[in-house]
Amino acid sequence: MKKVRLVINNDIKKGGKEIFFIKKELQCILNLYAKMVSNGSWKDYSLSTGSKEVSFDIYQRASEKPVIRITKNLKPVYFNEKYFIKDKDGNVIKKSENLSNLIKKTSWNKLRLVK
């Protein structure tokens, strides 16, 4: 099992590879998470890493699959495929090259589970 660690001052050097969210990206995601927790929409989160992507998984209940995944693609094929928002089935809802624009332009209150 891989150990996950949060690196706060991870300045990206030329030629170095990004392997996690940088501080600015994580701060943007956590600000959104705090807002949605105060609304009562989201309950829990987790972070998952892989060789191709890093994702921030959001849960409505801790015992279920993640409802929404905010994903950073580490090996994008096209320039606008750096950040994704995926639903619980893995379908891409939105994608963008800028995380803050992606979060600002998504209407989070309209993303609900259909039962």
LUMZALUM-942592 format. One record per residue: residue number from 1; x, y, z of N, C-alpha, C, O, CB in turn; residue in one letter. Coordinates in pm, whole numbers, plus 50000, padded with zeros to 5 digits. Glycine has a CB too. Example, Ala and Ser with C-alpha at 12.3 -4.5 7.8 and 13.67 -1.06 7.14 Angstrom:
 num    nx    ny    nz   cax   cay   caz    cx    cy    cz    ox    oy    oz   cbx   cby   cbz residuo
   1 51319 49431 50780 51230 49550 50780 51320 49670 50780 51424 49668 50846 51131 49553 50905       A
   2 51285 49775 50708 51367 49894 50714 51290 50003 50787 51341 50114 50804 51408 49940 50572       S
//
This chain:
 num    nx    ny    nz   cax   cay   caz    cx    cy    cz    ox    oy    oz   cbx   cby   cbz residuo
   1 50084 49883 50000 50000 50000 50000 50089 50124 50000 50185 50133 50077 49904 50000 50121       M
   2 50056 50220 49913 50133 50342 49904 50101 50434 50020 49987 50442 50065 50105 50413 49771       K
   3 50202 50502 50069 50181 50602 50172 50153 50734 50104 50226 50773 50012 50303 50613 50267       K
   4 50049 50803 50147 50013 50933 50091 50060 51039 50187 50036 51030 50307 49859 50944 50065       V
   5 50127 51140 50134 50171 51248 50220 50139 51381 50155 50141 51393 50033 50320 51237 50249       R
   6 50109 51479 50236 50075 51612 50190 50199 51698 50198 50257 51714 50306 49958 51673 50273       L
   7 50240 51752 50086 50359 51837 50081 50311 51981 50068 50245 52016 49970 50454 51796 49963       V
   8 50344 52063 50166 50294 52200 50169 50374 52290 50075 50315 52357 49990 50299 52255 50310       I
   9 50503 52294 50089 50586 52383 50008 50647 52307 49892 50768 52285 49888 50696 52447 50094       N
  10 50564 52266 49800 50614 52187 49688 50631 52274 49563 50551 52267 49469 50519 52070 49658       N
  11 50734 52355 49565 50765 52437 49448 50805 52345 49334 50891 52258 49350 50878 52541 49480       D
  12 50743 52365 49220 50770 52279 49105 50890 52334 49030 50887 52447 48981 50647 52268 49012       I
  13 50992 52255 49022 51113 52296 48952 51101 52258 48805 51021 52171 48769 51239 52231 49016       K
  14 51179 52322 48723 51178 52289 48581 51222 52146 48561 51324 52103 48616 51268 52386 48501       K
  15 51147 52073 48485 51180 51934 48460 51125 51841 48566 51127 51719 48547 51327 51918 48450       G
  16 51077 51895 48677 51021 51812 48783 50878 51776 48750 50809 51849 48679 51029 51884 48918       G
  17 50833 51663 48801 50697 51618 48773 50607 51650 48891 50647 51634 49006 50694 51469 48741       K
  18 50485 51694 48860 50385 51714 48964 50326 51578 48998 50285 51504 48909 50274 51815 48918       E
  19 50322 51546 49126 50265 51417 49165 50147 51433 49260 50092 51334 49307 50371 51331 49228       I
  20 50109 51557 49289 49998 51582 49379 49941 51719 49348 49993 51790 49261 50041 51571 49527       F
  21 49835 51759 49417 49783 51894 49405 49884 51990 49467 49940 51962 49573 49644 51907 49473       F
  22 49907 52103 49402 49991 52205 49463 49907 52281 49565 49785 52265 49569 50052 52302 49356       I
  23 49970 52363 49645 49902 52430 49756 49785 52516 49709 49679 52515 49772 50001 52517 49833       K
  24 49801 52589 49601 49696 52677 49549 49575 52596 49504 49461 52635 49528 49750 52762 49433       K
  25 49599 52483 49437 49489 52397 49391 49414 52336 49509 49291 52334 49511 49543 52285 49300       E
  26 49489 52286 49606 49427 52224 49723 49349 52326 49805 49243 52293 49859 49532 52158 49809       L
  27 49399 52447 49814 49328 52552 49886 49196 52586 49817 49095 52607 49885 49415 52678 49898       Q
  28 49194 52591 49686 49073 52618 49610 48969 52508 49631 48851 52537 49650 49106 52632 49460       C
  29 49013 52383 49628 48922 52270 49648 48868 52268 49791 48749 52245 49812 48994 52138 49617       I
  30 48955 52291 49889 48911 52289 50029 48818 52405 50063 48731 52390 50149 49030 52291 50121       L
  31 48834 52519 49997 48739 52630 50016 48600 52590 49966 48500 52620 50031 48788 52757 49944       N
  32 48595 52525 49852 48467 52476 49798 48408 52371 49891 48288 52372 49919 48486 52417 49657       L
  33 48493 52281 49940 48446 52175 50029 48387 52234 50158 48282 52188 50204 48562 52080 50063       Y
  34 48453 52333 50216 48402 52397 50338 48267 52463 50314 48178 52456 50399 48502 52500 50390       A
  35 48251 52525 50199 48123 52589 50165 48011 52487 50151 47899 52509 50198 48137 52670 50036       K
  36 48040 52375 50087 47937 52274 50065 47907 52195 50192 47795 52147 50209 47981 52179 49953       M
  37 48003 52179 50282 47977 52114 50410 47887 52202 50495 47798 52152 50564 48109 52084 50485       V
  38 47909 52333 50491 47823 52424 50568 47681 52426 50513 47587 52453 50588 47881 52565 50568       S
  39 47663 52398 50384 47529 52385 50326 47462 52255 50367 47339 52244 50363 47536 52393 50174       N
  40 47540 52158 50406 47488 52027 50440 47483 51931 50323 47424 51823 50335 47351 52041 50498       G
  41 47543 51967 50210 47539 51883 50090 47643 51772 50095 47614 51659 50056 47562 51968 49967       S
  42 47762 51803 50142 47871 51706 50144 47905 51671 50288 47893 51755 50377 47994 51761 50071       W
  43 47949 51548 50310 47977 51502 50446 48123 51464 50468 48177 51490 50576 47891 51384 50477       K
  44 48188 51404 50369 48321 51349 50390 48402 51359 50261 48345 51379 50154 48314 51203 50438       D
  45 48534 51345 50272 48618 51347 50153 48736 51251 50171 48766 51208 50282 48669 51490 50124       Y
  46 48800 51221 50060 48924 51143 50064 49010 51186 49947 48962 51245 49850 48895 50990 50059       S
  47 49136 51157 49957 49230 51184 49849 49283 51053 49797 49318 50964 49875 49346 51276 49897       L
  48 49290 51039 49666 49344 50917 49608 49445 50954 49499 49426 51050 49425 49232 50827 49551       S
  49 49550 50874 49491 49655 50901 49394 49676 50779 49306 49647 50666 49345 49786 50940 49464       T
  50 49726 50804 49189 49760 50699 49095 49873 50748 49007 49924 50859 49026 49638 50658 49010       G
  51 49913 50668 48913 50023 50709 48826 49978 50810 48721 50060 50886 48669 50083 50588 48758       S
  52 49848 50810 48689 49798 50900 48586 49714 51015 48639 49698 51116 48571 49717 50823 48489       K
  53 49660 51001 48763 49574 51106 48815 49575 51110 48967 49607 51012 49034 49432 51088 48765       E
  54 49538 51227 49017 49520 51250 49160 49378 51303 49174 49337 51390 49098 49629 51350 49220       V
  55 49303 51252 49272 49165 51298 49282 49125 51328 49426 49174 51267 49521 49072 51195 49223       S
  56 49036 51424 49438 48973 51463 49563 48831 51408 49555 48750 51459 49478 48976 51621 49587       F
  57 48802 51305 49632 48672 51236 49626 48579 51290 49733 48619 51307 49848 48690 51083 49642       D
  58 48455 51318 49694 48357 51378 49784 48243 51280 49806 48191 51220 49712 48304 51512 49728       I
  59 48206 51263 49933 48102 51168 49972 47983 51241 50036 48001 51343 50102 48159 51062 50069       Y
  60 47863 51186 50015 47747 51232 50091 47733 51151 50218 47688 51203 50320 47618 51223 50006       Q
  61 47772 51026 50214 47780 50939 50332 47912 50867 50324 47959 50834 50215 47659 50838 50339       R
  62 47972 50842 50437 48107 50783 50439 48109 50639 50392 48215 50588 50356 48164 50791 50578       A
  63 47995 50572 50391 47993 50430 50356 47967 50403 50208 47961 50287 50168 47890 50360 50438       S
  64 47951 50506 50129 47916 50487 49988 48034 50519 49897 48144 50552 49942 47797 50574 49952       E
  65 48007 50508 49765 48103 50550 49664 48111 50703 49663 48017 50770 49707 48064 50495 49523       K
  66 48220 50759 49614 48225 50905 49605 48120 50956 49505 48101 50899 49398 48367 50953 49561       P
  67 48053 51063 49545 47949 51122 49460 48013 51203 49348 47969 51195 49233 47855 51212 49544       V
  68 48116 51279 49382 48186 51364 49285 48336 51347 49308 48382 51333 49421 48142 51515 49299       I
  69 48410 51350 49198 48555 51343 49206 48613 51461 49130 48585 51479 49011 48609 51208 49149       R
  70 48694 51540 49197 48769 51648 49131 48907 51590 49103 48981 51560 49196 48775 51781 49219       I
  71 48941 51576 48977 49058 51500 48936 49159 51588 48864 49123 51672 48781 49018 51384 48848       T
  72 49285 51569 48897 49395 51633 48824 49463 51525 48741 49518 51429 48796 49497 51702 48922       K
  73 49459 51541 48610 49519 51446 48518 49668 51478 48507 49705 51587 48463 49450 51451 48379       N
  74 49753 51385 48547 49897 51408 48546 49959 51391 48407 50067 51442 48381 49964 51314 48642       L
  75 49889 51320 48319 49939 51299 48183 49830 51335 48081 49776 51246 48015 49986 51152 48164       K
  76 49797 51465 48068 49690 51501 47976 49731 51486 47830 49846 51512 47793 49645 51643 48001       P
  77 49636 51442 47749 49660 51429 47605 49636 51564 47537 49715 51606 47452 49568 51320 47543       V
  78 49529 51632 47576 49495 51764 47522 49508 51867 47633 49503 51833 47751 49352 51766 47461       Y
  79 49524 51995 47596 49549 52099 47696 49431 52121 47790 49451 52160 47905 49582 52228 47627       F
  80 49307 52096 47744 49191 52120 47829 49152 51999 47913 49045 51998 47974 49074 52162 47744       N
  81 49235 51898 47916 49205 51778 47994 49293 51768 48119 49324 51658 48164 49222 51654 47908       E
  82 49334 51882 48174 49419 51879 48294 49336 51852 48419 49381 51779 48508 49495 52011 48308       K
  83 49216 51909 48428 49129 51892 48544 48992 51842 48500 48938 51890 48400 49115 52024 48624       Y
  84 48937 51747 48574 48807 51689 48545 48719 51698 48668 48767 51705 48781 48820 51543 48500       F
  85 48589 51699 48644 48492 51671 48748 48416 51549 48699 48356 51552 48592 48395 51795 48777       I
  86 48420 51441 48780 48356 51316 48741 48244 51284 48838 48249 51322 48955 48458 51201 48738       K
  87 48141 51213 48789 48033 51167 48876 48070 51031 48935 48182 50983 48916 47899 51158 48799       D
  88 47976 50970 49007 48009 50845 49078 48033 50727 48984 48093 50628 49025 47898 50811 49173       K
  89 47986 50736 48860 48008 50629 48763 48137 50648 48683 48173 50563 48601 47891 50620 48668       D
  90 48206 50759 48705 48330 50787 48633 48311 50866 48505 48406 50887 48430 48398 50659 48600       G
  91 48188 50912 48478 48162 50993 48361 48209 51136 48385 48190 51191 48494 48012 50991 48326       N
  92 48271 51196 48285 48323 51332 48298 48208 51431 48283 48138 51432 48182 48434 51360 48192       V
  93 48190 51514 48386 48086 51617 48383 48141 51743 48316 48079 51798 48225 48036 51649 48526       I
  94 48257 51788 48363 48323 51905 48304 48473 51881 48304 48525 51802 48382 48287 52034 48383       K
  95 48542 51952 48214 48687 51948 48210 48740 52085 48172 48674 52162 48104 48737 51840 48111       K
  96 48860 52113 48218 48918 52244 48193 49070 52237 48212 49122 52139 48264 48856 52351 48286       S
  97 49138 52342 48169 49282 52351 48192 49314 52432 48316 49429 52436 48359 49351 52411 48071       E
  98 49212 52499 48374 49232 52583 48492 49136 52538 48601 49014 52538 48580 49211 52733 48458       N
  99 49187 52500 48717 49104 52446 48824 49013 52551 48885 48896 52522 48912 49191 52387 48932       L
 100 49062 52671 48907 48978 52773 48970 48861 52813 48881 48751 52835 48930 49061 52897 49004       S
 101 48883 52821 48750 48772 52849 48657 48673 52735 48653 48552 52757 48644 48826 52877 48517       N
 102 48721 52614 48660 48635 52496 48660 48544 52495 48782 48425 52467 48771 48720 52368 48656       L
 103 48600 52526 48897 48521 52527 49020 48422 52644 49021 48308 52627 49065 48613 52536 49143       I
 104 48463 52761 48973 48376 52878 48973 48259 52862 48876 48148 52907 48906 48455 53003 48937       K
 105 48281 52800 48762 48177 52791 48658 48084 52673 48674 47988 52659 48598 48242 52784 48524       K
 106 48109 52586 48773 48022 52471 48795 47915 52510 48896 47946 52566 49001 48103 52348 48845       T
 107 47790 52479 48865 47681 52506 48959 47669 52385 49052 47606 52286 49016 47546 52534 48885       S
 108 47729 52393 49169 47742 52280 49260 47609 52243 49322 47589 52127 49357 47842 52311 49368       W
 109 47518 52337 49338 47389 52306 49400 47300 52223 49309 47209 52155 49356 47318 52433 49440       N
 110 47326 52229 49179 47245 52152 49083 47296 52010 49065 47227 51927 49006 47242 52222 48950       K
 111 47416 51980 49114 47469 51845 49106 47415 51764 49223 47469 51771 49333 47625 51845 49105       L
 112 47311 51690 49199 47246 51609 49304 47238 51465 49257 47246 51436 49138 47105 51664 49338       R
 113 47222 51376 49351 47200 51236 49318 47056 51215 49273 46964 51269 49333 47232 51146 49439       L
 114 47038 51137 49169 46906 51102 49123 46876 50963 49175 46950 50869 49146 46894 51109 48967       V
 115 46769 50949 49252 46736 50821 49311 46625 50752 49236 46585 50642 49273 46697 50838 49455       K
//
